[in-house]
Amino acid sequence: MASVGGAKRLEATVHGRVQGVGFRWWVERVAARLQLVGWVANDSSGSVILVVEGDTSGIDHLAAELWKGPSGAVVERVDSRFAPPTGQFRRFEIRAGGHPGD
């Protein structure tokens, strides 16, 4: 997971029309391409939440892409928090809605 640029963790909540448009599967594809690990889930509030760890450049790229989302999504706001990685994830997964977190 770590590389020359280091590693970090992104915890984000994406608000807008982000459920029912394939947003979680889109995040999974982007994360796989960037070799990131963690999870994404629908939230009961209608938003999408995610926790992702990996190479700093990959995390930064995903953070920027969240503002676009897949076609059909309308992203109104992304609340992001960056932190040091915990190393607890081995893969990326789509979790059931309302997941309480790590």
C-alpha positions as CSV (number, residue, x, y, z in Angstrom):
1,M,0.0,0.0,0.0
2,A,2.7,2.5,0.9
3,S,4.9,4.0,-1.9
4,V,7.4,6.8,-2.5
5,G,4.6,9.4,-1.9
6,G,3.6,7.8,1.4
7,A,0.1,6.6,2.3
8,K,-3.0,8.2,3.9
9,R,-6.6,7.6,4.8
10,L,-9.7,9.3,3.4
11,E,-13.0,9.3,5.2
12,A,-15.7,10.9,3.1
13,T,-19.4,11.5,2.9
14,V,-20.8,12.3,-0.5
15,H,-24.1,14.2,-0.6
16,G,-26.6,14.8,-3.4
17,R,-28.2,12.3,-5.8
18,V,-25.7,9.6,-5.1
19,Q,-27.9,6.5,-4.4
20,G,-29.5,4.5,-7.1
21,V,-27.0,5.7,-9.7
22,G,-24.2,3.1,-9.3
23,F,-22.1,5.4,-7.1
24,R,-20.8,2.6,-4.9
25,W,-19.8,0.4,-7.8
26,W,-18.2,3.4,-9.5
27,V,-16.1,4.1,-6.3
28,E,-15.1,0.4,-6.2
29,R,-13.9,0.6,-9.8
30,V,-11.9,3.8,-9.2
31,A,-10.4,2.4,-6.0
32,A,-9.4,-0.8,-7.8
33,R,-7.7,1.1,-10.6
34,L,-5.8,3.2,-8.0
35,Q,-5.0,0.1,-5.9
36,L,-6.8,1.5,-2.8
37,V,-8.3,-0.5,0.0
38,G,-11.3,0.1,2.3
39,W,-15.0,0.2,1.8
40,V,-18.0,2.2,0.5
41,A,-21.7,2.1,1.7
42,N,-25.0,3.9,1.3
43,D,-26.0,5.9,4.4
44,S,-29.5,6.0,5.7
45,S,-29.4,9.8,5.1
46,G,-29.3,9.3,1.3
47,S,-25.5,10.0,1.1
48,V,-22.7,7.6,0.4
49,I,-19.9,7.1,2.9
50,L,-16.5,5.7,2.3
51,V,-13.2,4.9,4.1
52,V,-10.2,4.4,1.8
53,E,-6.5,3.9,2.4
54,G,-3.6,3.8,0.0
55,D,-0.9,5.7,-1.8
56,T,-1.2,9.5,-1.2
57,S,-1.5,10.3,-4.9
58,G,-4.3,7.7,-5.3
59,I,-6.2,9.0,-2.3
60,D,-5.9,12.6,-3.6
61,H,-7.1,11.5,-7.1
62,L,-10.1,9.6,-5.6
63,A,-11.0,12.6,-3.4
64,A,-11.1,14.9,-6.5
65,E,-13.1,12.3,-8.5
66,L,-15.8,12.1,-5.8
67,W,-17.0,15.5,-6.9
68,K,-17.8,14.1,-10.4
69,G,-19.1,10.6,-9.7
70,P,-20.7,8.4,-12.3
71,S,-23.1,9.6,-15.0
72,G,-26.5,10.1,-13.4
73,A,-25.0,11.3,-10.1
74,V,-25.5,14.9,-8.9
75,V,-22.9,15.6,-6.2
76,E,-23.8,18.6,-4.1
77,R,-21.1,18.3,-1.4
78,V,-18.3,16.1,-0.3
79,D,-17.2,16.2,3.4
80,S,-13.7,14.8,3.5
81,R,-11.3,14.1,6.3
82,F,-7.7,12.9,5.8
83,A,-5.8,10.9,8.4
84,P,-2.8,8.5,8.7
85,P,-3.7,5.0,7.4
86,T,-4.4,2.3,10.0
87,G,-3.5,-0.6,7.7
88,Q,-6.6,-2.5,8.7
89,F,-7.9,-3.2,5.2
90,R,-6.6,-5.8,2.8
91,R,-9.1,-5.2,-0.1
92,F,-11.9,-2.8,-1.1
93,E,-15.5,-3.8,-0.6
94,I,-19.0,-2.5,-1.0
95,R,-20.8,-2.8,2.3
96,A,-24.5,-2.9,3.1
97,G,-26.2,0.4,3.7
98,G,-26.2,1.7,7.2
99,H,-22.9,0.1,8.0
100,P,-21.7,1.5,11.4
101,G,-18.1,1.9,10.3
102,D,-14.8,0.1,10.6
